[in-house]
Amino acid sequence: MSEQLPDRLSVNPDSPFYNEEVLARDIGIRFKGVEKTNVEEYCVSEGWVKVSAGNAKDRFGRPMTITLKGPVEPYIRGSAEG
């Protein structure tokens, strides 16, 4: 697999942007230069991340999310660039 990460990625298996092979790697997300550990989905080209809103759940039992806008930098932890 290449070191190139997708432009958009989600941890929700029901999402069309879910990719189990990519998620099997240790991926980190920097949002506005700060490491985020609660990212549910990101899009680099549109410049946003969806993060968990505490322990709140929606009516289907999935975590509630908040969309934050700004520069997004996905990387593979432990690689030379990360």
C-alpha positions, 0 to 999 in steps of 0.5 A, a space after each residue: 500500500 502506498 503512503 498516500 492517504 485518501 482525501 476523505 476517510 470515515 471510521 463509520 462502516 456504513 459510510 461510502 468513505 470507509 476503508 478498512 485497509 487504510 484504517 488498519 494502519 495507525 493514522 493520525 490527524 492534525 487539525 489546525 496544527 493540533 493532534 486530534 484523537 477523536 476524529 470520526 471523519 475528515 476531508 482534506 480538500 474541503 478542510 473539515 473534520 467531524 469529531 465526537 461530541 462527548 459521550 452523546 449518542 444519536 437515536 441509532 446509537 452512533 456518536 454525535 459529531 461536530 464539524 470543525 473547519 480548518 486545515 486538515 493534515 492526515 499522516 501515518 504515525 511512526 512514518 518518517 514524515 509524521 
